[in-house]
Amino acid sequence: MNKDVLISQSVAILVDGNNIERSIHSETKKESTMLNFDSLIPKLLDNRGLNRFIYFREGKNISSKLAERLHNNFHGSVRPCHKSADIPLSIKATQLAQKVDTIIIMSGDSDYIELVSHLKSEGVRVEIASVESTTSKLLVDEADYFHPITSEDWFTLKSPSKKSTKKKVTKKTPKKS
């Protein structure tokens, strides 16, 4: 990259949490694998400014630790969704279109193809960040840029060591006569 060029783009990152989580779990075959946002977000931004970071998550069982971490590190928020994240994420992206230069959608779901097309027609640069093996090729083709999420971008929590539930067996020694 040319050090003389000042990049002053404003970026919004919108995450379809369920889609990304399923993709990573599918790739690793482990439910305890999670994105490492601390390294992934700077990589996605690539010296551009972060305007918004919103993690959309279906259901009510959203980790308060994740929400707190995203807020503290990126002034981000977690939005619970009634069903899937598709509609709330699409509405937020359309609302942000006039406020940012680039929107990065973290999802490989082909449901976002029309959204990407619409945002681009509004003059917004649209990038997709997702696990390549679970990403729609049509979505990648529609986007301005694709960021593959790889094993460098996630970590697996170690499961807590389980205490033995087996009863201790004491060996009886025969009496000597």
HUBEL-V747335 format. One record per residue. N is the residue number from 0. RES is the residue in three letters. SS is DSSP state (H for helix, E for strand, - for the rest). NEAR is the number of other C-alpha atoms within 8 Angstrom. Layout:
n->N res->RES ss->SS near->NEAR
n->N res->RES ss->SS near->NEAR
//
This chain:
n->0 res->MET ss->- near->2
n->1 res->ASN ss->- near->4
n->2 res->LYS ss->- near->5
n->3 res->ASP ss->- near->4
n->4 res->VAL ss->- near->5
n->5 res->LEU ss->- near->5
n->6 res->ILE ss->- near->6
n->7 res->SER ss->- near->6
n->8 res->GLN ss->- near->9
n->9 res->SER ss->E near->11
n->10 res->VAL ss->E near->15
n->11 res->ALA ss->E near->13
n->12 res->ILE ss->E near->12
n->13 res->LEU ss->E near->15
n->14 res->VAL ss->E near->13
n->15 res->ASP ss->E near->15
n->16 res->GLY ss->H near->13
n->17 res->ASN ss->H near->11
n->18 res->ASN ss->H near->10
n->19 res->ILE ss->H near->14
n->20 res->GLU ss->H near->9
n->21 res->ARG ss->H near->8
n->22 res->SER ss->H near->11
n->23 res->ILE ss->H near->11
n->24 res->HIS ss->H near->12
n->25 res->SER ss->H near->8
n->26 res->GLU ss->H near->7
n->27 res->THR ss->H near->7
n->28 res->LYS ss->- near->6
n->29 res->LYS ss->- near->8
n->30 res->GLU ss->- near->5
n->31 res->SER ss->- near->9
n->32 res->THR ss->E near->12
n->33 res->MET ss->E near->10
n->34 res->LEU ss->E near->8
n->35 res->ASN ss->- near->9
n->36 res->PHE ss->H near->7
n->37 res->ASP ss->H near->7
n->38 res->SER ss->H near->8
n->39 res->LEU ss->H near->10
n->40 res->ILE ss->H near->8
n->41 res->PRO ss->H near->9
n->42 res->LYS ss->H near->7
n->43 res->LEU ss->H near->7
n->44 res->LEU ss->H near->10
n->45 res->ASP ss->- near->6
n->46 res->ASN ss->- near->6
n->47 res->ARG ss->- near->10
n->48 res->GLY ss->E near->9
n->49 res->LEU ss->E near->11
n->50 res->ASN ss->E near->8
n->51 res->ARG ss->E near->10
n->52 res->PHE ss->E near->13
n->53 res->ILE ss->E near->11
n->54 res->TYR ss->E near->12
n->55 res->PHE ss->E near->16
n->56 res->ARG ss->E near->14
n->57 res->GLU ss->E near->12
n->58 res->GLY ss->- near->9
n->59 res->LYS ss->- near->5
n->60 res->ASN ss->- near->4
n->61 res->ILE ss->- near->9
n->62 res->SER ss->- near->6
n->63 res->SER ss->H near->6
n->64 res->LYS ss->H near->6
n->65 res->LEU ss->H near->8
n->66 res->ALA ss->H near->12
n->67 res->GLU ss->H near->8
n->68 res->ARG ss->H near->8
n->69 res->LEU ss->H near->12
n->70 res->HIS ss->H near->10
n->71 res->ASN ss->H near->8
n->72 res->ASN ss->H near->8
n->73 res->PHE ss->H near->8
n->74 res->HIS ss->- near->9
n->75 res->GLY ss->- near->13
n->76 res->SER ss->E near->10
n->77 res->VAL ss->E near->10
n->78 res->ARG ss->E near->8
n->79 res->PRO ss->E near->10
n->80 res->CYS ss->E near->11
n->81 res->HIS ss->- near->6
n->82 res->LYS ss->- near->6
n->83 res->SER ss->- near->9
n->84 res->ALA ss->- near->13
n->85 res->ASP ss->H near->9
n->86 res->ILE ss->H near->7
n->87 res->PRO ss->H near->9
n->88 res->LEU ss->H near->12
n->89 res->SER ss->H near->10
n->90 res->ILE ss->H near->8
n->91 res->LYS ss->H near->8
n->92 res->ALA ss->H near->11
n->93 res->THR ss->H near->8
n->94 res->GLN ss->H near->7
n->95 res->LEU ss->H near->9
n->96 res->ALA ss->- near->12
n->97 res->GLN ss->- near->5
n->98 res->LYS ss->- near->5
n->99 res->VAL ss->- near->13
n->100 res->ASP ss->- near->11
n->101 res->THR ss->E near->12
n->102 res->ILE ss->E near->15
n->103 res->ILE ss->E near->12
n->104 res->ILE ss->E near->12
n->105 res->MET ss->E near->13
n->106 res->SER ss->- near->13
n->107 res->GLY ss->- near->15
n->108 res->ASP ss->- near->9
n->109 res->SER ss->H near->9
n->110 res->ASP ss->H near->6
n->111 res->TYR ss->H near->10
n->112 res->ILE ss->H near->10
n->113 res->GLU ss->H near->7
n->114 res->LEU ss->H near->8
n->115 res->VAL ss->H near->12
n->116 res->SER ss->H near->10
n->117 res->HIS ss->H near->8
n->118 res->LEU ss->H near->14
n->119 res->LYS ss->H near->10
n->120 res->SER ss->H near->7
n->121 res->GLU ss->- near->7
n->122 res->GLY ss->- near->7
n->123 res->VAL ss->- near->12
n->124 res->ARG ss->E near->10
n->125 res->VAL ss->E near->14
n->126 res->GLU ss->E near->13
n->127 res->ILE ss->E near->15
n->128 res->ALA ss->E near->13
n->129 res->SER ss->E near->15
n->130 res->VAL ss->- near->13
n->131 res->GLU ss->H near->8
n->132 res->SER ss->H near->5
n->133 res->THR ss->H near->8
n->134 res->THR ss->- near->13
n->135 res->SER ss->- near->9
n->136 res->LYS ss->H near->6
n->137 res->LEU ss->H near->8
n->138 res->LEU ss->H near->15
n->139 res->VAL ss->H near->11
n->140 res->ASP ss->H near->7
n->141 res->GLU ss->H near->9
n->142 res->ALA ss->- near->12
n->143 res->ASP ss->- near->8
n->144 res->TYR ss->E near->8
n->145 res->PHE ss->E near->10
n->146 res->HIS ss->E near->9
n->147 res->PRO ss->E near->8
n->148 res->ILE ss->- near->10
n->149 res->THR ss->- near->7
n->150 res->SER ss->H near->6
n->151 res->GLU ss->H near->6
n->152 res->ASP ss->H near->11
n->153 res->TRP ss->E near->10
n->154 res->PHE ss->E near->10
n->155 res->THR ss->E near->8
n->156 res->LEU ss->- near->7
n->157 res->LYS ss->- near->5
n->158 res->SER ss->- near->5
n->159 res->PRO ss->- near->4
n->160 res->SER ss->- near->4
n->161 res->LYS ss->- near->4
n->162 res->LYS ss->- near->4
n->163 res->SER ss->- near->4
n->164 res->THR ss->- near->4
n->165 res->LYS ss->- near->4
n->166 res->LYS ss->- near->4
n->167 res->LYS ss->- near->4
n->168 res->VAL ss->- near->4
n->169 res->THR ss->- near->4
n->170 res->LYS ss->- near->4
n->171 res->LYS ss->- near->4
n->172 res->THR ss->- near->4
n->173 res->PRO ss->- near->4
n->174 res->LYS ss->- near->4
n->175 res->LYS ss->- near->3
n->176 res->SER ss->- near->2
//
